[in-house]
Amino acid sequence: MIDLDRYSGGALVLSWDEQQEHHPDPDAALRSAGTAEPTCGQQGHIAVRTWGRLATPNNDSSIVLSGLARGPRSSISPGQIDLTKGTAGAHSIADLMPPFGAVQITGDTALAVTDALGYRHLYQRRCDGWSAVSTSSLVLAHLDTPRMDRNAIAVQAMLGWQLGDRTLFEGVTKLRQRERVTMTGGRSLTDHYAPEPSRAGVAARDAVNEAATLLREYLVDYLDEHPDAILQLTGGIDSRILLAAIPPERRRGLRVLTLESGPGSEDVRIAGRIAERYGMRHLVQGLSGLDGFDPAEAHALVMSAAKDLNGMADPVAHAALLCVESSFPQGDRISGLGGEVARGFYYVGPAFDYPVSKPFTRTLAGWRMYANDSVAPAALNPEFSSWAREFATKEIHRVLLESGMPWLQATDELYLYERMQRWAGVTDSAVCLGRATVNPMLDPRFIAIANSLPPAAKAHARFLAQLVCRLDTDLAEIPLDGRLAPSAYASPGLRQRMANSVPMAQKARRKVIQRIRRDRRPPAGGDTLSALLAEHWRRNPELLDPVRGTQIFDNEWIDALLAGGDADPSTTALLASLVALAPAN
């Protein structure tokens, strides 16, 4: 049984003008949003509501909204945090590990911040005479009449995540990286608590040495503080780097965890081989638990996931992972998320400087970004479908242009401050109160190193491969999932580059075939939960009535689904999010 209460929790802070005769009722908004019974507090004209894991009051003026606050070398207590000064003990808040968020009440002023990456999702709303900040965009929407934002839904339909500061609700925006909100007397001011990091160039060799030292020190310190921590280990390069940074004498007995996505999983095979080699305890879990759900249980789980994600990521995939996670130990966790920022995730072709252009943007969007997570065109209202694709592509192009950088660096910015922040950040925000996970490669210092490198140093995972070689030459010789060993990518000569091109060409060929056939790669467990959701809607067709009136989905397609038609997981994901966030719910 999944303990959803383990992850649930949030906060709402409402400030209003004392001259204002009426202001929103925070408790009514919480009831409308379906949150748990809150803990109530008030200081002057500031109302504070906390619920779930955050409901227990403490004696500190700061409320940490991310489960933990961790600096470069150790944890930070709430009493050390000063949001006015932007400090956390001897550190700047910008030095804290994502995800981090906090609110602080000082006299008649309330402040709220997110981390330097904007990874911990916090939202704000401003109206005449009042302003509010919350961990839930849904709660903020219900402080007044909630209205869905069609522009945001268009982006969600194409990408499966959001861009910029949008949410699915009009008037509700997300705090971006390094942002701080100050509310006094109903007025709200947003500023940055730290300047934008510099991007001074670093030689590749120096960058490798700096990153290796950083990761070694970080992981040694973390394992000293949390000796029972679990490393998430796959067949990929990111988790390989973290294992390589752990001294060999600290690996024996270390617990490593791998998700088995299906029969013959390469992740499980490679991780198992590595675990056996170093005497580590290998924990493996598949998705068989999903088969035990009935349609009503699956629907309740996905609806809860959609609200936890504020409708801005895939609730079907999130629900499947929650099911798997219920079988895993829930202690301190080390994750390899973040390595993508150092390997040019969106790079295609030679690593030259060329400007952002519309043809490049359309190719990136159509062939890469929309490939797996966009809603099936046939499921959408025809007018909305054609407009949504064009609108989302223009928004991606706008973001790339606003970076002011050449094409490849602009795509790095897009990945880090849009996809990583808005997709990975919202999913980690949904579980950070119940699972203490650190991502060493999201350390602001590691990101600064990655951002200092030219594209040629990052392309084809060269920098990351060199990093593995620098940390552990033995691990650098073990092949990756579907690719050669890291050593092959570190400093390849002509012959090695030709050998490396074979798996890359095979991967490119598979992607071309996928685009031509319009095949979609479902998330682990996505097909099973999508089928259960569809069955529940067939038994309870009235649940889809609020969606019919939006003119986003095609009503004939909905009729066909209820009559027994199929829906792919990405399409089901958006439909489920709209059902969960509909005002009637």
C-alpha positions in Angstrom: 0.0 0.0 0.0 1.4 3.4 -0.9 1.7 5.9 1.9 0.8 9.1 0.1 0.8 11.0 3.4 4.6 10.5 3.5 5.1 13.0 0.7 2.1 15.4 1.1 2.5 18.8 2.7 2.7 22.4 1.9 2.4 26.0 3.0 0.3 29.1 2.2 1.3 32.6 3.3 -1.3 35.4 2.7 -0.6 39.1 3.2 -3.3 41.8 3.0 -3.7 45.5 3.3 -5.2 46.5 6.7 -7.3 49.1 4.8 -8.8 46.3 2.7 -12.3 45.5 3.9 -12.3 42.0 2.4 -9.5 39.6 1.6 -9.5 35.9 0.5 -10.3 33.2 3.0 -7.3 30.9 3.1 -9.2 28.1 4.7 -11.9 28.1 2.0 -9.1 28.0 -0.7 -7.5 25.0 1.0 -10.8 23.2 1.2 -11.6 23.9 -2.4 -8.1 22.6 -3.4 -8.7 19.4 -1.4 -5.7 19.8 1.0 -5.4 18.1 4.4 -6.5 19.9 7.5 -4.0 22.8 8.0 -2.2 24.2 11.0 -3.3 27.8 11.3 -1.3 30.9 12.3 -1.6 34.6 12.0 0.8 37.5 12.7 -0.8 40.9 12.1 -2.1 41.0 8.6 -0.3 37.8 7.6 -2.0 34.4 7.6 0.1 31.2 7.6 -1.4 27.8 6.8 0.7 24.6 6.8 -0.5 21.1 6.2 0.7 17.5 5.9 4.4 17.0 6.6 4.8 20.8 7.3 1.8 21.0 9.7 3.9 20.6 12.9 4.8 24.1 14.1 8.4 24.8 15.2 10.1 27.5 17.2 12.1 28.9 14.3 11.0 31.9 12.3 11.9 30.1 9.1 9.9 27.2 7.7 12.0 25.0 5.3 9.8 23.9 2.5 12.1 21.3 1.0 12.5 18.7 3.8 16.2 19.7 4.2 18.6 22.6 3.8 22.1 21.5 2.9 25.1 23.6 2.3 28.3 22.7 0.4 29.6 20.5 3.2 26.8 19.9 5.7 23.2 20.4 6.7 21.9 23.9 7.7 19.3 24.3 10.5 16.3 26.6 10.0 17.6 28.9 12.7 20.6 29.7 10.6 18.6 31.0 7.7 18.1 34.7 7.2 16.0 35.4 4.1 16.3 39.2 4.4 20.1 39.0 4.1 20.0 36.0 1.8 22.2 33.9 4.0 22.3 30.4 5.6 24.9 30.4 8.3 28.2 31.2 6.7 26.8 30.6 3.2 24.7 32.4 0.7 21.3 30.9 0.1 22.6 30.6 -3.5 25.1 28.0 -2.2 22.4 25.6 -0.9 21.7 22.4 -2.7 18.5 22.1 -4.8 15.8 21.6 -3.9 15.6 24.3 -1.3 12.8 26.7 -0.4 11.8 28.6 2.7 9.4 31.2 4.1 10.1 33.5 7.0 7.9 35.9 8.9 9.5 39.0 10.5 7.1 41.4 12.1 4.6 42.5 9.4 6.7 41.2 6.6 6.7 37.7 5.0 9.6 36.5 2.7 9.9 33.4 0.5 12.8 32.1 -1.6 13.6 29.2 -3.8 17.1 27.8 -4.6 19.6 29.1 -7.1 18.2 26.8 -9.8 14.6 27.5 -9.1 14.3 23.7 -8.5 12.0 23.8 -5.5 8.7 25.0 -6.9 7.1 27.9 -5.1 4.3 30.0 -6.5 2.9 33.5 -6.0 -0.2 35.5 -6.7 -0.8 39.3 -6.6 -4.1 41.1 -6.6 -5.4 44.4 -5.4 -5.0 44.6 -1.7 -3.4 41.2 -1.1 -0.7 38.9 -2.2 0.2 35.3 -1.4 2.9 32.6 -1.8 2.4 28.9 -1.6 3.9 25.5 -2.5 0.6 24.9 -4.4 -0.5 26.8 -7.5 -3.9 25.1 -7.1 -4.4 26.6 -3.6 -3.4 30.1 -4.9 -5.8 29.7 -7.8 -8.7 29.0 -5.3 -8.0 32.2 -3.4 -10.2 33.7 -6.2 -12.1 32.2 -9.0 -9.7 29.7 -10.6 -9.2 30.1 -14.3 -7.1 27.8 -16.5 -4.4 29.3 -18.7 -4.8 28.1 -22.3 -1.4 29.3 -23.2 0.1 27.1 -20.5 -2.0 24.2 -21.4 -0.8 24.5 -25.0 2.8 24.3 -23.8 2.0 21.4 -21.5 0.3 19.5 -24.4 3.4 19.7 -26.5 6.2 19.4 -24.0 4.7 17.7 -21.0 6.2 20.5 -18.8 6.2 24.3 -18.6 8.3 27.2 -19.7 9.2 30.4 -17.8 7.1 31.3 -14.8 3.8 30.0 -16.1 1.4 27.7 -14.3 -1.8 26.1 -15.5 -3.7 28.9 -13.8 -4.1 32.6 -14.8 -2.6 35.0 -12.4 -0.4 32.4 -10.6 3.3 32.4 -11.4 6.3 30.4 -10.3 9.4 31.8 -8.6 12.4 31.5 -10.9 16.0 30.8 -10.0 17.4 33.0 -7.1 14.1 34.8 -6.6 12.8 36.2 -3.4 9.4 37.5 -2.7 8.8 40.1 0.0 5.2 40.7 1.1 4.1 43.6 3.4 0.6 45.0 3.8 -0.7 43.0 0.8 2.0 44.4 -1.5 4.5 42.1 -3.1 8.0 42.7 -4.4 10.2 40.1 -6.2 13.9 40.5 -6.4 17.1 38.3 -6.6 18.9 37.5 -3.3 22.1 36.8 -5.2 23.6 38.0 -8.5 23.8 35.7 -11.6 26.9 33.5 -11.4 29.8 34.5 -13.6 30.7 32.4 -16.6 34.5 32.7 -16.8 36.0 30.1 -19.0 37.9 27.2 -17.5 40.3 24.9 -19.3 38.9 21.4 -19.7 41.7 19.8 -17.7 41.2 22.2 -14.8 37.4 21.7 -15.0 37.8 17.9 -14.7 40.1 18.3 -11.7 37.9 20.8 -9.9 34.7 18.7 -10.5 36.5 15.5 -9.3 37.6 17.2 -6.1 34.2 18.7 -5.5 32.3 15.4 -6.0 34.8 13.4 -3.9 34.6 15.9 -1.0 30.8 16.1 -1.2 30.2 12.4 -1.2 32.7 11.7 1.6 31.1 14.4 3.8 27.6 13.1 3.0 28.4 9.5 3.7 30.1 10.6 7.0 26.9 12.3 7.9 24.6 9.6 6.5 26.4 6.3 6.5 23.3 4.4 5.5 22.5 6.4 2.4 21.4 4.7 -0.8 22.9 5.4 -4.2 20.6 5.2 -7.2 22.6 3.2 -9.7 21.8 2.7 -13.4 23.7 1.7 -16.4 24.2 5.3 -17.4 27.2 7.7 -16.9 25.7 10.0 -14.3 25.4 7.5 -11.5 28.7 5.9 -12.6 30.4 9.3 -11.9 28.9 9.4 -8.4 30.0 5.8 -7.6 33.5 6.7 -9.0 33.7 9.6 -6.6 33.1 7.4 -3.6 36.4 6.0 -2.3 36.7 2.2 -3.0 37.0 1.4 0.7 33.6 3.1 1.3 31.8 1.1 -1.4 31.7 -2.4 0.3 28.3 -2.8 1.9 26.9 0.4 0.3 23.3 0.0 -0.8 22.6 0.7 -4.4 19.1 0.8 -5.9 18.0 0.1 -9.5 14.6 0.3 -11.1 13.8 -2.7 -13.4 11.8 -1.1 -16.2 11.2 -4.5 -17.9 12.5 -7.9 -18.7 16.2 -8.0 -19.6 16.8 -4.6 -18.2 20.3 -3.4 -19.1 20.3 -1.0 -16.1 19.8 -4.0 -13.8 22.4 -6.1 -15.6 25.1 -3.5 -15.6 24.4 -2.2 -12.1 24.3 -5.8 -10.8 27.7 -6.5 -12.3 29.2 -3.4 -10.7 27.5 -4.1 -7.3 29.0 -7.6 -7.2 32.4 -6.3 -8.2 32.6 -3.9 -5.3 30.7 -5.9 -2.7 27.7 -3.5 -2.6 24.1 -4.5 -1.7 22.0 -4.3 -4.8 18.3 -3.5 -4.4 16.1 -4.1 -7.5 12.4 -3.4 -7.9 10.2 -3.9 -10.9 6.7 -2.6 -11.7 4.7 -5.7 -10.9 2.9 -3.9 -8.0 0.8 -2.0 -10.6 -1.0 -5.1 -11.6 -2.7 -5.3 -8.2 -4.6 -2.0 -8.6 -8.2 -1.8 -9.5 -9.3 1.1 -11.8 -10.7 3.2 -8.8 -7.4 2.8 -6.9 -5.3 3.7 -9.9 -7.5 6.8 -10.6 -7.2 8.0 -7.0 -3.4 7.6 -7.1 -3.1 9.5 -10.4 -5.4 12.3 -9.2 -3.3 12.7 -6.1 -0.1 12.7 -8.2 -1.6 15.3 -10.6 -2.4 17.7 -7.7 1.1 17.1 -6.1 2.6 18.1 -9.5 0.2 21.0 -9.9 -0.6 19.5 -13.3 2.8 20.5 -14.7 4.4 17.0 -15.2 3.2 13.5 -16.0 1.0 12.2 -13.2 0.8 8.7 -14.7 4.6 8.3 -14.6 4.8 9.9 -11.2 2.1 7.6 -9.8 3.9 4.5 -11.2 7.2 5.7 -9.5 5.4 6.2 -6.2 4.2 2.6 -6.4 7.7 1.4 -7.0 9.2 3.6 -4.3 6.8 2.1 -1.8 8.8 -1.1 -1.9 12.2 0.6 -1.5 13.8 1.8 1.7 13.0 5.5 2.2 16.2 6.7 3.8 18.7 9.2 2.6 19.2 9.0 -1.1 22.0 10.0 -3.6 20.9 10.6 -7.1 22.8 11.2 -10.4 20.3 13.7 -11.7 22.0 16.7 -13.2 24.8 15.2 -15.3 22.8 16.2 -18.4 23.8 19.8 -17.9 27.4 18.9 -18.5 27.0 16.9 -21.7 25.0 19.1 -24.1 21.7 17.3 -23.8 20.2 19.0 -26.9 23.3 19.1 -29.0 23.1 17.7 -32.6 25.9 18.0 -35.1 29.3 19.7 -34.8 30.0 21.9 -31.8 30.4 25.2 -33.6 29.1 28.6 -32.7 26.1 29.5 -34.8 23.2 31.8 -33.9 19.7 30.8 -32.7 17.4 30.5 -35.7 13.8 29.5 -36.3 14.7 26.4 -38.5 17.0 25.1 -35.7 14.2 25.7 -33.2 11.6 23.9 -35.2 13.9 20.9 -35.7 14.8 20.7 -32.0 11.1 21.0 -31.0 9.7 18.7 -33.6 12.3 16.0 -33.6 13.5 16.0 -30.0 11.3 17.9 -27.5 7.8 16.8 -28.7 8.8 13.2 -29.5 7.7 11.3 -26.4 5.7 13.7 -24.2 3.3 15.5 -26.6 -0.4 14.7 -26.7 -1.5 12.7 -29.7 -2.8 15.3 -32.2 -6.0 13.3 -32.9 -7.0 13.6 -29.2 -7.0 17.4 -29.3 -9.6 19.8 -30.6 -8.3 20.4 -34.2 -8.1 24.2 -33.9 -6.4 24.0 -30.5 -4.0 21.3 -31.7 -2.6 23.3 -34.6 -2.5 26.5 -32.6 -0.9 24.9 -29.6 2.0 23.4 -31.6 2.8 26.7 -33.2 2.5 28.6 -30.0 4.7 26.2 -28.0 7.4 26.3 -30.8 7.3 30.1 -30.7 7.7 30.1 -26.9 10.7 27.8 -27.2 12.3 30.1 -29.7 11.6 33.1 -27.5 13.4 31.4 -24.6 16.4 30.5 -26.8 16.6 34.1 -28.2 16.3 35.7 -24.7 19.4 33.8 -23.5 21.5 36.1 -25.8 23.8 33.1 -26.5 24.9 31.2 -29.6 22.7 28.1 -30.4 24.5 25.4 -28.4 24.9 27.5 -25.3 21.3 28.6 -25.7 20.2 25.0 -25.7 22.2 24.4 -22.5 20.3 27.3 -20.9 17.0 25.8 -22.1 17.8 22.5 -20.6 19.1 23.8 -17.3 16.7 26.6 -16.5 13.6 25.3 -18.3 13.5 21.5 -18.6 15.5 20.8 -15.5 13.8 23.4 -13.5 10.2 23.0 -14.7 10.2 19.2 -15.3 12.7 17.6 -12.9 12.1 20.3 -10.3 8.4 19.9 -10.1 8.6 16.1 -9.7 11.3 16.4 -7.0 9.3 19.1 -5.3 6.4 16.7 -5.0 8.4 14.2 -3.0 11.1 16.3 -1.2 9.2 16.4 2.1 9.1 12.6 2.3 12.4 11.6 0.8 15.8 13.2 1.6 17.5 13.1 -1.8 20.7 14.9 -2.8 21.8 15.4 -6.4 25.6 16.3 -6.2 25.7 17.3 -9.8 23.0 20.0 -9.1 25.4 21.5 -6.6 25.7 25.2 -7.8 29.5 24.8 -7.9 29.3 21.8 -10.3 26.8 23.7 -12.5 29.2 26.7 -12.5 32.0 24.4 -13.8 29.7 22.9 -16.5 28.6 26.4 -17.6 32.2 27.5 -17.9 33.0 24.9 -20.5 32.7 25.5 -24.3 30.3 23.2 -26.2 33.1 21.2 -27.8 34.3 20.1 -24.3 30.9 18.8 -23.3 29.6 17.4 -26.6 29.3 13.6 -26.8 29.7 13.3 -23.0 33.4 14.1 -23.4 33.7 16.1 -20.1 31.7 13.5 -18.1 33.7 10.6 -19.6 37.0 12.4 -18.6 35.5 12.9 -15.1 34.9 9.2 -14.7 38.5 8.4 -15.9 39.9 11.0 -13.4 37.9 9.5 -10.5 38.3 5.7 -11.2 40.0 4.2 -14.2 38.5 0.7 -13.5 34.9 2.0 -13.6 35.8 4.0 -16.7 36.4 0.7 -18.6 32.9 -0.9 -17.9 30.5 -0.3 -20.8 27.4 1.9 -20.4 23.8 1.0 -21.2 23.7 0.9 -25.0 27.1 2.6 -25.3 30.8 2.0 -25.1 32.7 2.4 -21.8 33.3 6.0 -20.7 37.0 5.7 -21.5 36.1 5.5 -25.2 34.6 9.0 -25.1 37.2 10.8 -23.0 39.9 11.6 -25.6 39.0 9.7 -28.7 41.3 9.7 -31.7 40.1 9.3 -35.3 39.7 5.5 -35.1 37.9 5.7 -31.7 35.6 8.5 -32.9 34.6 6.2 -35.8 33.9 3.4 -33.4 32.0 5.7 -31.1 29.8 6.8 -34.1 28.4 3.3 -34.5 26.1 3.3 -31.4 25.3 7.0 -32.0 24.2 6.3 -35.5 22.2 3.3 -34.4 20.5 5.5 -31.8 19.8 8.2 -34.4 18.3 5.7 -36.8 16.0 4.5 -34.0 14.9 8.1 -33.4 14.2 8.7 -37.1 12.1 5.6 -37.3 10.3 6.6 -34.1 9.5 10.1 -35.6 8.3 8.6 -38.9 6.1 6.1 -37.3 5.1 8.5 -34.5 5.9 5.9 -32.0 6.0 7.0 -28.4 8.2 5.6 -25.6 5.9 5.3 -22.6 7.2 5.9 -19.1 7.7 2.8 -16.9 4.3 1.6 -15.9 2.6 4.1 -18.1 0.7 1.7 -20.3 -0.7 -0.2 -17.2 -1.9 2.8 -15.4 -3.3 4.5 -18.6 -5.5 1.4 -19.2 -6.8 1.4 -15.6 -7.6 5.1 -15.8 -9.5 4.7 -19.1 -11.5 1.8 -17.5 -12.4 4.0 -14.5 -13.6 6.8 -16.8 -15.7 4.4 -18.8 -17.4 3.4 -15.5 -17.7 7.0 -14.5 -17.9 9.1 -17.7 -19.2 12.2 -15.8 -15.6 12.7 -14.6 -14.6 13.9 -18.0 -17.5 16.4 -18.3 -15.4 19.4 -17.1 -12.8 18.7 -19.8 -15.4 18.5 -22.5 -16.3 22.2 -22.0 -12.7 23.4 -22.4 -12.4 22.8 -26.1 -8.9 21.4 -25.6 -9.7 17.7 -26.1 -11.8 16.6 -29.1 -15.2 15.5 -27.7 -15.5 12.8 -30.4 -12.1 11.4 -29.3 -13.3 11.4 -25.7 -16.5 9.5 -26.8 -14.3 7.0 -28.6 -12.1 6.5 -25.5 -15.2 5.9 -23.4 -16.4 3.4 -26.0 -13.2 1.4 -25.6 -10.6 3.3 -27.6 -6.9 3.5 -26.7 -5.0 6.5 -25.3 -1.2 6.7 -25.1 0.3 7.6 -21.6 1.3 11.1 -22.6 -2.3 11.9 -23.8 -3.7 10.3 -20.7 -1.4 12.3 -18.6 -2.7 15.7 -19.7 -6.3 14.5 -19.6 -5.8 13.3 -16.0 -4.2 16.6 -15.0 -7.2 18.6 -16.3 -9.6 16.2 -14.6 -7.7 16.6 -11.3 -7.4 20.4 -11.5 -10.9 21.1 -12.7 -12.7 23.5 -10.4 -15.4 20.9 -9.6 -12.6 18.8 -8.0 
